[in-house]
Amino acid sequence: MKFSAEMDSIYFMNTKRFLRSIGVKIPIACTNNPYSYYEQKIFYKISDFLAVHNYGSYCGNSAGGWVRNRSELLFKNGKPGDFPTRMLTVNYKNKPVIVDEWNIGYPIDSRAEVMVMVPGLAALYDYDGLFYFDFFEHYDYLINPEKKKKYYMTSLEQPFSIQTIFLPSISFAFRQFMLPVFTDSIVVNVDRAEGELIQQFRFNPFPGLSSQIYFQKRVILSYEKGVPYTEIVEKLEKKSKIVLSNFVWDWEKGYIGLHSDKFAAFAGILDSYCKLGNIVIRGDKEFVVLTIASLDTLNLSKSKKILITVGADAITKGDKLYTAPTFNGEKPIMYWFLGKESQRQIERIPGISYIKPVSINIFIKKMNGDISNIRAFSLDFEGNKKREIPLLYYMEGFEINIMTGESKTPYYLIEER
């Protein structure tokens, strides 16, 4: 389907109406034109990693899942979709050899494990109003910058690209509060024409300054005889200690978490709990797409108005879904990517919400004020309060239990009286 500015404007207007209905003041830059927020210069160009997006970002049950298409390119002699979760040991000429995920073999006696600081790239996609956030590794760290010294770094833990879905109503808060911490980002429109997937750039990204996202990762340092690998390991580990704390992930459990002072997001399997700054979320092996945004420009720990959005990833048989009402007689269209090995299919589904019954607990630390004055409400799709949700109060903050199966809405508002 061709990109429709009208359809996207409908989504944007719904977003603005929803945010205004719960008391959010929208800057002038966001009221005249659906795309005038680009003047804020918070979108940056992804260096040369568009190829990663072309074949490695759309993988069906995406968040917490590993890219299948990329493995077909990397594993010429392997099965599509089979990424090793650890380095593989094989015998070659009666000698044990380590084979990494890039299908390169190294002798076991010339390798060392080391923690390195890995840069990550992030992108925000807009599919006719439904926002996708995609995070993936920047693989430059695997390239040896000192070519005279013959050593190689290969990933011990699985490379990944995680895609997260955000509802239109929280896209504004996401752009305002989270994107400025990313190094690179670009907005693209993916369109299907004559059976092919084509990338179209809607806007020219603006250059600008931003903080780099880093995370720690175990890698294999393979070296040739005579290479001073101890010195290299010490240098890499020293560099890795400056890793930032606003990004958490666990490839074994399958989740990703992001947080800043005013925003937090989680996507994947919530097994037990996950800490995101001053926020702790708990669940019993639930798949959750969760965002928490301050709506009054204050940090979450001091905010008097917080919007929580809870969604689900993929529509599977047996899940009961609740469809949002129409807006002004117009029923929005949601696109869903269904992964089949290297094939990508798009299914058109009526409605805007994809609410999967889940039960999660969210603890938010409060730094000031009387927490007994804090109230929580479930909201309908117009931003109106449906019913009050009881809170648990503690010395350091409060906790809310969200049960989407009962409330039948993805939106929850926490405010101080």
N, C-alpha and C positions, 0 to 999 in steps of 0.2 A: 504494500500500500504506500502511495506517495505521501510525503510529509504534508500535513495540513496545518497551516498557521491558524485557521479558524478553530480547529479542534484543540490545538494547544492553548489558544487564548481562553477557550471555555474552561480548560483545566486550571489555568492560571487564575482566572476570575473566581472559580470555586475555592481555590486556595486562599485568595485574598479575603473572600467573604467569610470563610471558616475562621481564619486568624483574627479578623476584626470582631467576629461574634464573641470571641473569648478574650477580647480586650487587648489585642496586640496592635501596636502602632506601626504601620508600614511606612517606611521612608518614602519621600516623594519620588525618588529614583525608581521605585518599584510600582508606581501607580499609573503612569502614563502609557507605558508600553510593556508588554510581557517580557521583553528582552532587554530593557534598559538597565537591568541590574548588572549587565556586563560592564557598564561604565565604572563599576566599583573595582575593576581590574583584579579580580581574585581567581581568574581562570588562567592557567599557564600551559604552555605547550609541552607535550611529552616529546622528549628528545628524538629518538629514532626507534621507539618501541611500538609503532603502530602495527608492525608485523605481528607482534604478540597478540594484539587485539584481533587481528584478522583471523588468526587460527586458534587462539587459545583462551577466549573469554566466555564462550557460550556453551555451557555443559549441562543443560537440563537442571537437575536438582543441584543448583550451582553453589550456593553458600556452604562452605565446609566440604565441598567436593573437589576433586582434582581434575585438571583439564585432561580430557581424553584426546582431543585432536592434536595437541602438541606432542603427545607421546608417539603418535604415528610418524611424526617427522623425526623424532629423536631415536626411536627404536626401529631401525631398518630390518633387524632380524627378530624382533619380538612381536608379541601380540598387541594390537591397538588397545589402548586403555590400561595397559599393565605398567604402572609406575612402581618401581621397587620402593618399599617403605624404608629400607636400609640399604647400605652398600651390599652388593652380592659378592660372595666368594666363589671362585671357580678354579679349576685346575687347568693350567696351560703348560704343556711340556713337563708334566709332573711337578709343577711348582704352583703354590697357591697365589692367585692373582685377585685383586679387588677390582670389581667392575662397577663404575658409578652410573648414575641415571643418564649420563650423556653417552653411554655405551663405550666408555674408554676404560681400558684395563691398566692397573698399576701393580707392580710387585709389592707384596705385603711388607717386606723388610725395608721399604723406603717410603714410609708414610707416617704422618702424625695427625692427631685430631687437635683442632684448635677452635676456640670461639672467636668469631669475627663479627664486626659490625656491618650489617647488610643494609643498603639503601632500598627503599621501596617506592614504587610509583602508584599514583592513584588517579582515577578518572571518574567523572560523573557523566552518565549518559541520560539522555532524555528521549524516551520513546513515546512521542505524542502525549507528554504529560506524566507518564509513569517514570520515576527516576530510579536509575540503577547506579550503585556505587561499585566500582571494580578496583581491587587492589592486587598488585602482583609485584614480584621481586624484580629488582634491576640486576641483571645478570653480569654487569660489568665487573663485579667483584670476583668472578671466576676467571677473569683474564689476568695473566701475569704482566704487571706493568714494567717489570725489570727483565727485559728479554735476555739480558746477558746471563742472568741467574736462572738456571733451568729448573724451575719448580712450577707446580700447577695446583690450583685450588679447585676442588670439586665438592658439591654439596653432599653432606652426609644425611641431612634431613630432606624430605621430599620438597621439590619446588612446587609452587602453587600459584594459582590465580583464583581469587575468591570474588564472587559477584553477589551483591546484596541489593535487595529491593527496598525502596523507600516509597511510602505512599505520597501522593501529590501534596497533601495537606502539610507535611512536614518538610517539604523540599525547600521552602523559604528559610526556615530555621537552619537547615543543614548548610545551605549556601552561606548564610550569614556567619555562623559560628564555627563551622568545622573546616571548610575549604582553605581558609588562610594558613592552616598549618601544613598544607601539602606543598611539595616542591613543584610538581608538574600536574597539570590537569587540562583536559580538553573536552569540549562538548561535541558529540558527533550524532548524526542521524543514520541509523542502519535501515536500509530499504531493500526490499526484494524486487528485482526486476529480471524477467526472463530466466527465472530459476537460479539466479546468482545473488549472493549477498554483497552489497555495495556499501562502502562508507562514503558519506557525504558530510562535508564540513559546513555547518550552518554559519559559524562566525569565525572571524580571525581572532585567535587568542591574543590577549594582551600580555606583554612581558611584565614581570614584576618580582619583588622580593618576597621570600617566604621561608619558613623553617623547614629543614629537611626531616623526613621521617626515617628513623633507623630502627632496627631491631637486631637482637643477637641471634646467631645461628651457628650450630656446629658444622664445620666443614672438614674435609680431608685435605691435608697439605701433602702432596706427593712430590718427591724431589729426586734428582739424580745424584750420583755419587759425588761427594766433595762439596755439595751445596751447604752453606752454614744455616741449616734449617732452624736451629735453636734461636738464632738471632731473629729470623723471620717470624717465628712463632711469638716471641716476646713482643715484637713490634706490633703484630696484629692484635694480640690480646690487650696491649696497652691502649690501642686505638678503640677497641670494642668497649672499654669501660665508660666511654662518654655517651653510651646509648641512651636515647630518650625513653621516657616511660609512658608516652601517650598512645602506644600501640601494643596490644597483647594478642597472642595467637597460640594455638595448640593444634598442630597438624594431625596428631593422633586422635584427639577427641573431636576435631573438626569444628573449630570456631574461630572467629576473629572479633576483636573488640577495639574500639577507638574511643578516646575521650579527650576533651579539653576542659577548660574551666566552666564553659557554658553549654557543653554538649557532650553526650555519650551515646554510643551505638554498639550493639552486639548482634551478631548473626551466627547461627550454627547450633550445635547440640549443647544445651545447657545442662551439663551433668554435675550435680551438686551446686557449685557456686562459681562466680567470676567477679573479681574486683576491678572496677574501673574508676580510679581516682577515689573520690569520696562517696562512690556508689557501689553497693554490693547487690548482685542479682542472684537469686537462687531458684532452682528448678530440678525436677526429677527426670533427667534425660529427655527433656522437651526440646523440640526444634523451635527456635524463636528468632524472629527478626524484631529487634527492639531499639527504639530511639528515645532519648530523654533530652529535652531542650529547654533552656531558660528562655522565657518570653518577655522579660522585662529588662534585658541588658545586664542584669546582675549575674554573678557566678551562681552555679547551681546550689552551693552551700548557703547562699544568702538570698536566693531568688524568692519572690513572693508569688510567682506564677510560673508553673512548670507544666509542659505538655509532654505526656508519655504516649507513644504510639507503638502498638504491638501488632505484628503481622505474622504471616507464615510464608514458607518458601514455595513449595510446589503443591499443586492440587493432585491428590492421590485418591484412589477409589476408597470409599468408606468414610472420607472426611466430610463433615457437615459444614457447608459454607453459607455465609449470610451475605446477600447481595445488597449493595447500597441503593437507596432510592434514586430516582432520576432527578436531574437538576434542570429546572425550567423546561421540562418536557424532553430534554436531551439526555439520552442514556450514554454515558461515557463507554469507550471501548478499551479493554485492557489486553495487551499483547503478552503472550506467555511463550517462552522458549522451551521447547521439548528436545532433549538431546538424544540422538540415536547414533552412537559412535561418531563418525565425522559429519553426519548430516545435521542440519539445523532446520527445524520446522517452526512455523509460527501459527499459533491457534488464537482465534479471536473469541474472547469470552465476554459476555455482557456483565456490566456492573463494575464497580471501582474497587470493592474490597474483597479480600481473600482471607477471611478470618477463620483460623483453625482453633478449635477449643484447646486452650492451654491454661495451665495454672502456674503463675510465677510470683515470687516475692521480690520486692525492690526496696532496699534500704538506702536512704539518702541522709547523709550527715549534714546537720545544720550548725552553722557557726554562730548565729545570733538570733535574738527574738524568742518569743514564747512559743514553743512548738505545739502547745495545746490549742493555739489559735489556727493551726493548719488543718484544712479540710481537703478531701479528695472526692472527685465526682467522675462518673462515666459520662461521655458526651455522645450525642447523636452525630449524624453525618453533616449536620448544619452547624455544629458547634454549640448546641443547646445542652444544658445539664439534664441528664436523665435521672440519675439517682446518686445519693451519697454513698461512698465506700468507706467503711470504718478503717481507721489507721491504728497501728500499734506505736506507742510513744516510748522512747528510751531517753537516757540522759544525753546521748550525743546526736540523736536524730529521730527519725520515724520510719516506719515500714508499711508498705501497701501490698496487699494481696490482690492480684489481678486474675480474674477468671473470665476469659473471653467467651467461653461457652455460655455463661449466664448473662453477661452484659451485652453480647452480640454487637460489639463495636470495637474498633481498634484504638479509640481515642480516650484519654484519661487526663483530667486536669487536676493539678494540685495547687491550691492557692491559700494565702494567708489572709485571714479576715482583718 
